[in-house]
Amino acid sequence: MRVEEVMQRDIISIVPTDTVGHAVTLMLENKVRHLPVISVETEELIGIVSNRDLRALDPQIIIKEVMIENVHTAFPGDFVEEAAYMMLENKIHCLPVMDEDNVIGMLTDTDLLRTLVKLTGSDRPTSRVEVDVPDESGQLAQLTTIAKNYKMNIQSIFAIPSDQDRMRIVMRIQTINPHSFVQELKHQGYVLIWPEEPEMR
């Protein structure tokens, strides 16, 4: 999934001569936490401010004096996971999305969480099944074959590297009762992580 698919396209921006008070008002009115600062002369991105940076400041201070100038940015074609890694590494909560010198979107940590929920199928009526398997080729194919045999539709599936040449595979199955599927996994020797045993009694 690419940044352009999940970014916010309605851009609320300010200029460097605006006041802190004006910026805070814009944030409250539009329910946003970050504002890109755009040059009046060139219309280029020159800074960014956040509600956390402004909340304790004098409302009359000029934005130019308090904005962050070294702005990390993303591009619409970037992969979402790469943008998320950049935000995590730099301990930031927002990335302006650029098309050359123009801001065309904003990507926030909320957008990333919403994307995670969508990718994992957590927003749909599904059941989570998680197994621990050897880290070797063919594991995903075997699991999807078992699911197919039990007419279980997998909404999402992903692998998490584990220790000692093993990995955890997490599936979201489109059913509220994965009992038969889970029992078959146990019968075939899979190490079941979820559902836990008490849930299956």
N, C-alpha and C positions, 0 to 999 in steps of 0.2 A: 504494500500500500504506500502511495506517495503522499508527500506533504500537501499537495494541491487538493487532494481528496478530503482532507480533514481540517484544513486551516479555516480561520474566520476571514471572510472576504469583506465585511463591512468595516472599513478602516476609520477609526476615530483618531485624529492626530492633532498635534499642537505645533506652534512655532516657538523659536527660542525666546522671543520677546513676551510671550504669554506669562502670566503669573502662576505661582503655585496654587493660589486659590481657584483660578480658572480651571487649571488641570484637575484639581480634586473634584470640582463641580462636574466636569465632563465625565470623570470616572464614575461618580455616583449616579448621574443621569443615565449613563449607558451601560452600567453594571460591568465595567471592565477594570482590570487591575494594572494595566500597562498602557502607556501612550507613546507612540513613536514621535520623535521631534523632527520636523521637516524644515529644511532651509527655505526661506521666502524667496531668495534669489534663484536658486537652482532646482528647488523642489526635490532635493536629494535627502536621504536619511542622514542626520548628523548626530542623533542621540536618542535616548530612551529614558523614560521615568516610570517608576512604579508607585503604587499607593503606599507601600511600606516605606519608601524613601521620602515621601512628601508629608506624611500624616502629622509629623511633629514640627514642621517648618512654618515660618511666618508666611501667611498667605500672600504677602506683597512681594516676596522674593521672585526674581525673574528666573524662568526655567533654565536659561543658558548657564546660570551660575550653579545649578545643582544636577543637571542632567548627566547621565553616563554617556561618554562619547565613544568609548571603545565597544561597539555593539556587535555581538555575535548574531549572525543571520543565517537563514536557510534559503534554499531555492525550491521552487514548486516541484521540480523533478526529483528532489532528494527522497530517499526512503524514510519512512516515519521512524523506524528503529535507529537510523543514523542520527536523525534530529534529536531523538530522545537521549541518545548517548551523549551528544554535545551538551544538552541541557544539564544532564547529570554530572558530567565532568567539570563543567564550569559553574555549577550550583546556581543556575538561573531558572526562571519559571516561564520565560517567554522568548520566542524568536520571531523577529520580523521576517517575512518571506519576501524575497526580492526578485524582480524582473529587471535585470540590469541595475539601474540606479533608483528604480521606483519600488515603493512598498506596495505589494498587491495583496498581502494577507498577514495575519498574525497567528502564530502557533503557540498555544499555551499548554501548561501541564494538564489543565482540565481537558483539552482536546485529546491529549495522549491517553488519559485515563478512559475517556469515552471510546477511543479507538481500541484500547485493550479489552474493554468489556465486549465490544462488537466482535473482535477477532476471536475471542475465547468462547463466544456463544452464550455468555452469562446473561444476556438480555433476553434470552428465549427460554421457553419451557424445556429444559434439558436436564440430564443427569450427568454428574461428573464421575468418570472412571479413571483411575490412575494405577499404573503398574510399573514395577521396577524390572528392567530387562538388561541383558548383556548389550554392550555398545558395539553392535555388529550389524552388517547389512541384512536386510530382509525382515527386520522386526516390525516395521510399520506395515509392510505388505501382509505379514501374517495376521496382524491384529485387524486390519481392514477386511481381510478375507473372513475371519471369524464373525465380525460384525455383519458382513453381507449374508452369511449363512443363517444368521438369526434375524435377518431383515431389520437390522438396526442401522439407522441413518446417522452417520457421524457428522455433526455440525462443525466441529473444529477438532484439530489434533495438533499437538506440538510436543517436542522432545526437550527435556532439560538434562544437560550433562550432569552426571553424578560422580561418585568416587570409584576408583578401582575398576575402570573399564566398564562401567555400567551407566545406564541412563534411565530417567523416569519419563514415561509417556503419559500425557494427560489428554483425555478425550472427553468431549461433550457429546453425549448420545441423545438423539431426539426421542426420548421416552421418559416417562416418570417412574418407570419400573424396569431397571436394567438387570433384574435378578437372574434371568436365564443366561444372559450374556456373561455376567460376572461369574456365575457358577461354571460355565464352560471355560472361562479363563483359568479359574482355579483348577479345574479338571486337567487342563493341559499344562499345568505346572507354573503358571505365571505367579510372580510375587505381587499380591494385591496390596496396594497402599490405601486406596479408597474405592468403594465404601469400606469402612472398618467392619470387622467381623460382627460386632453387636448389631449393626444396621441390617445385616443379612439374615438375622434369626427370625 
